[in-house]
């Protein structure tokens, strides 16, 4: 079984698009996904800071990752 394709945003952050430009030349970013958005209202301030950090460091995260990011923020805080 082949590995899943690397998202274009992740390739840009990791530098894979510079190493293998032909691999990412014809790929398009998905326009149907919503961004990660704002943190949950009941999160503490340290958790909200972790949310902002993850959102800045991992730009390919979208609304489908919200629950996992929330759990990661709890562990980081």
ZIQUI-V426753 format. One line per field, one symbol per residue. phi: phi as a letter, one per 30 degrees, with the letter a starting at -180 (. if undefined). burial: I if it has 24 or more other C-alpha atoms within 12 Angstrom, else O. Layout:
phi: ???
burial: ???
This chain:
phi: .dddddddddddddiddddbdddcdcdcddcddcddidddddddddddddeddddddbdddbddceddddddddddd
burial: OOOOOOOIOOIOOOOOOOOOOOOOOOOOOOOOOOOIIOIOOOOOOOIIOIIIOIIOOIIIIIOOOOOOIIOOIOOOO
